[in-house]
Amino acid sequence: MHLKLHLKHALALSAILTSGASIAQQCHAGSQALTYPISKKIDQVDDYHGVKVTDPYRWLENGNSDDTKAWIEAQNKLTQGFLEKIPAREAIRERLTKLWNFERFSVPFKEGGRYFYSRNDGLQNQAVLYTVKQPDDAPRLLLDPNQLAADGTVALAGIAVSPNGKYLAYGTAASGSDWNEWKVRDIESGKDTADHLQWVKFSGASWTHDSSGFFYSRYDAPKEVTKLADVNYFQKLYFHKIGTPQNDDVLVYDRPDQKEWGFAGHVTDDGKYLIVSISQGTEQKNRVYYKDLSKKDAAMLPLLDDFDASYDFIDNDGPVFLFNSNKDAPKGRIIAIDTRQPAAAKWRVIVPEAEQTLQSANLVDQRLVVDYLKDARSQVKVFTLEGKLIREVALPGIGSASGFGGKRHDKETFYSFTGFTTPAAIYRYDLASGKSSLYRQPKVAFDPSAFETRQVFYSSKDGTQVPMFIVSKKGLKLDGGNPTYLYGYGGFNISLTPAFSVANLAWMEMGGVYALPNLRGGGEYGKAWHEAGTKLQKQNVFDDFIGAAQWLIANKYTSPQKLAIGGGSNGGLLVGATMVQRPELFAAAMPQVGVMDMLRFHKFTIGWGWTSDYGSSDNADEFKALYAYSPLHNLKSGTCYPATLVTTADHDDRVVPAHSFKFVATEQADQAGAAPVLIRIDTKAGHGAGKPTSKLIDEVADRWGFLTKVLDMHIAPNADAVAGEPLKPSAN
């Protein structure tokens, strides 16, 4: 349910910089370079606690109206006309296509006597699900999402294998929507059963121990016409029995008195208990209820009902439940709660809070495998069930590790390891020996030794030390002339860690610098770090981002004429707020699927769930803070804004596209200089999850083509180059 979808993209071309001002710096009133489509204004004024706020583009919130459709068509025509004239764009697409064409795998997991993993052979729009009896067997194709839609716009949204290995429950998302449909496939035959579930959102599936069915959560059917915008309340937890219609599904738990409560049901590995985690929006807290499945008609019992901290269920030893929790431990710890004596005074600490931030924990081979973050880098440790440290896992380098799943009797586990210049490789880990062995390694045609990663710490406005990764080619000249892409997020307890990206690789190939600061609001340093970037303290996040830009400029990595900023979702808000507050600091801004209207975000789909981070305009004090930084409401007429390319999509029902529509209409009207203000509105796409490879390549080519233009980056054609190879840089 969080906003996390960080599309960190770049391109693959060699380039050099030329003298002269970028488009973004040609700021002369009246010298507008583009003629924008007319965006009509209406007389809409709202009263917020005595403050009158105009909203002249409110009509753009209705994505189904003829006026809005005409506006979208006109904006896309303008944007595509601009992008089509960029000489490097097609070469960029060719290079991206070649780089993207490499084999990649997911981390395998074991269930029902089989292993399962996904694989993309390179340019497939969606990864394909395979199964094997043993890890090194020849794989058998189980489910190919590319066969569900010719254009690759139907993606897998979740899978769950029955304990007996007979069934695969799988969810699909069409055109990037958060609405999912779930079906069931017979694993042996590869054919679907008649089971078909609709109106599932923000839910997985968890099977009963006898494989007769599974628990899942759904909403009541919405209105078809407005299903991508209507607010989502009253989620309900159901049980679906295989072979029965959805109308016969059993309602397991709901709360008509709590419209904001969401339910995630999980059956324990021993099959005895149903654990229900109850969330409220994106608040980093939850309640935990449970039900004894061994007893007919057993009641749903509250175990942790104070909504005072986060409690992530790990596993159980009979009636004793293990949790990863930040209760009385801002950076996390592992505790044991005996359901027969659940009072807090009886809780037992297994792994105490550490200096590092605890991210996740799994119980495998009677050991606890615990994933920590140390300055935004992975550190993994193995403990006994009594909490004694056995060893630290020797990771392949400095980067991000994920996986380590399994059951208490498994002897092995798998994990993925990646870094900025390390494509995600899959490792097999033996719990007894503590040794890792390489299982799958992608082959990307580039030399990682040609690049280097630095981590620096800089001071934000209030003196807080903020870490930042900087990645570039080796031998970078610190002369202030490097095109630099500064990417951020800063919210919802989400941690940004080193990860490989084809697009970022390409950006660095062309001589660009990629900078990633770990802003407050994220989860890199635990609860306090997150809360320091929320609600009335949200300005800290923008100050951190501005501080990163100032550090890069002061240390001669780049200059305002060569600095671009980007971010998606909550990161789109970050970009919007920052460019509005300090327009002179950046040459280009690329907010993706951003939250731009901070006064009305909670009125659409799941937006109300973000008030835990943002606050709400319904509250007078929080309104004041929101109004002070809301990107839409702080644009000012006659201001020279950076060259702007906003990206959104017609099926985004997480951050509805009206945010981007209203922001662009306003900025186009207010822009005083020649820097373009454009919007790219994708079709049959959503917030980002499950986007087909072809659409990803097109979007990256457009965004980096845009930057070659507005950052005044010149790339000479090379008649002798093979299509898709890095291009020869031009001195002009």
Buried (B, 14 or more C-beta within 10 A) or exposed (E): BBBBBBBBBBBBBBBBBEEEEBBBBBBEEEEBEBEBBEBEBEEEEEEBEEEEBEBBBBBBBBBEEEEBEEBBEBBBEBBEEBBEEBBBBEBBBBBBBBBBBBBBBBBBBBBBEBBBBBBBEEEBBBBBBBBBEEBEEEBEEBBBBBEBBEEBBBBBBBBBBBBBBBBBBBBBBBBBBBBBBBBBBEBEEEEBBEBEBEBBBBBBBBBBBEBBBBBBBBBEEBEEEEBBBBBBBBBBBBBBBBEEEBEEBEEBBBBEEEEBBBBBBBBBBBBBBBBBBBBBBBBBBBBBBBBBBEEEEEEEBBBBEEEBBBBBBBBBEEBBBBBBBBBEBBBBBBBBBBBEEBEEEEBEBBBEBBEBBBBBBBBBBEBBBBBBBBBBBBBBBBBEBEBEEBEEBEBBEBBBBBBBBBBBEBEBBBBBBBBBBBBBBBBBBEBEEEEBEEBBBBEBEBEBEEBBBEBBEBEBEEEBEBBBBBBBBEEBEEEBBBBBBBBBBBBBBBBBBBBBBBBBBBBBBBBBBBBBBBBBBBBBBBBEBBBBBBBEEBBBBBBBBBBBBBBBBEEBBBBBBBBBBBBBBBBBBBBBBBBBBBBEBBBBBBBBBBBBBBBBBBBBBBBBBBBBBBBBBEBEEBBBBBBBBBBBBBBEEEBBBBBBBBBBBBBBBBBBBBBBBBBBBBBBBBBBBBBBBBBBBBEBBBBBBBBBBBBBBBBBBBBBBBBBBBBBBBBBEBEEBEEBBBBBBBEE
